[in-house]
Amino acid sequence: MMENKTGKTIALLDYGSGNLRSVSKALEKIGCDVRLTADPAGLEAASAVVLPGVGAFGDCATNLRSRGLWKPVQEWLASGRPFLGICVGYQLLFEGSEETPGVDGLGFFKGMVSRFSTPGLKVPQIGWNTLTIRSGPLWIGLPDKPFVFFVHSYFPAPDDRAIISAEATYGEDFAAAVSQGNVHAVQFHPEKSQANGLRILSNFVDTI
C-alpha cells in the first residue's frame, strides 16, 4: 500500500463498474489511501466516497442495489459528506436516464440523463475535449479551457443550472460537471486526463 500522504481515506465503490484500477491508481498517485468498498461497512471509516462508472446506467444501478450500496450512498449524499461521481457515477446522481427507461437514479439532483441528439454526430464521444469552467473548487490551478478525456453517449441535464460547474460542447453544450456543497461529479474521466485529471482529483481531495 502506498503512503497515505494526504491523511485522507477514500472509499472507492466496487460494484463491477470496470474502471476501478485506473481510478484507484490515480488516487494513490496523489497520496490517498484507497479502500475498494463492495459493501456498506466499507464506508464507515472513509473520509470521502468516489463512485466510478463504466457501462449502462441500468446495469450500474442494478449492481449498486444488489450489493446493498444504494441506500448507504443516498444517506452519504444526504449527510453532505465529500463525494465524487465519475462518468456513469455522475449520471446516477440524477433521477433517471433515457438509456434505461423506468430505472430510477439516486435522485440527489433533479433532472434526467439524455443522449446526444445532433444529426450526423458520431456517438459516443470518445477523446479529448475542452471544458468551459463556471465555478467550483475542482478547477483550481487548471489552465483556461483545460483538456479532459471523455467516453460517453449520454449526459445529465440538471433542472437547476446553478449546480453546473463546467460545460463542454459536442454537437451541443452540455453539463460536463456539477458541484453542490461537498458533492461533485464529472462526466469525463479524470483518471484518464493526465496532469489535468490528477489536479482535479487533488483539488477534490483538498476539499475533504
FENVEN-V655251 format. One record per run of one state. SS is the DSSP state (h for helix, s for strand, l for the rest). FROM is the first residue (numbers start at 0). TO is the last residue. If there is no record, write none. Layout:
ss=SS from=FROM to=TO
ss=SS from=FROM to=TO
//
This chain:
ss=l from=0 to=7
ss=s from=8 to=12
ss=l from=13 to=18
ss=h from=19 to=28
ss=l from=29 to=31
ss=s from=32 to=36
ss=l from=37 to=38
ss=h from=39 to=42
ss=l from=43 to=46
ss=s from=47 to=50
ss=l from=51 to=55
ss=h from=56 to=65
ss=l from=66 to=68
ss=h from=69 to=78
ss=l from=79 to=81
ss=s from=82 to=85
ss=l from=86 to=86
ss=h from=87 to=90
ss=l from=91 to=94
ss=s from=95 to=96
ss=h from=97 to=99
ss=l from=100 to=109
ss=s from=110 to=114
ss=l from=115 to=123
ss=s from=124 to=129
ss=l from=130 to=130
ss=s from=131 to=132
ss=l from=133 to=135
ss=h from=136 to=138
ss=l from=139 to=145
ss=s from=146 to=151
ss=l from=152 to=152
ss=s from=153 to=157
ss=l from=158 to=159
ss=h from=160 to=162
ss=s from=163 to=168
ss=l from=169 to=171
ss=s from=172 to=179
ss=l from=180 to=181
ss=s from=182 to=185
ss=l from=186 to=188
ss=h from=189 to=191
ss=l from=192 to=192
ss=h from=193 to=205
ss=l from=206 to=207
//
